């Protein structure tokens, strides 16, 4: 995985907050099989199913339960060891697990975590979505496509 750009809150996982003008390799403990980038945070699924996150954590979007403002290096999201995909919105994160369920964490001001609340979550919560084959996130909304090709959507709907 490589990243480049602003890096003001560690979103390039280089151990500093200086911009990178050319692609810089991001150090992860195992090969990545899926990645996602939010507004100022990023996620990776490793080949063993673990999820790592780095960058902005102002709304808990790194999922590690901490209240640190940001992480300059890739950090594990505790409790996830069977992910197959990730998605990132502005300030929230999703993980698709091998069993077809979806976890979410971070900002929830528009209900984008799908847990029936508007409470920010600093650790992953179950969205209740099942038999999911694909996930996406954008802005303050989350999307999932089920194995039966049904589109599920939750979060911001003002437009």
Steps between C-alpha positions, in 0.01 A plus 500: 500500500629843406371847587581857412354846557426732791568277805414772754350244743707196409273372225808365319621293802859619463557577869483875440260770380694626199363488145625238256527614139580154363356160599632383837471140615274445802639247746252227593570174686365285212392549137180700445213353300264802520539871576277804546554871554268740679537875529820481710526137610576173327432131554650173382394137526799271535520156342428344841172694547627763742414868439750783545418872508697826506452876473225714651321361806297805607174301479641160589533390138815299579289263712759440770293652781753776565439872517830592333447757224688301235740212441821557304548127433267214418323365811291181536126525545455268801266205477493459123678197358268387221446808279492475122436864407492852645335828406553853630271801508591851606546405866371144528623154409346168399632145494341209315564175681540157341159393637325781307440727800608864511665693784515880518670763716572874516267794445129420512336843485289387202448140608773378263604224742166325462464410867174693545663789687674828429776428752865512396670163544875469559492122464320284241127435536281259308287667232255211490560452126534132406589297190689801365738457206616862447526820703561864414497824697497861397460821691261415782331197350563127473398248235494123479400255230370166624564161343143526363599828324294720732641845563499616862566866584515688828617839621466845343200543274447878485512513120 
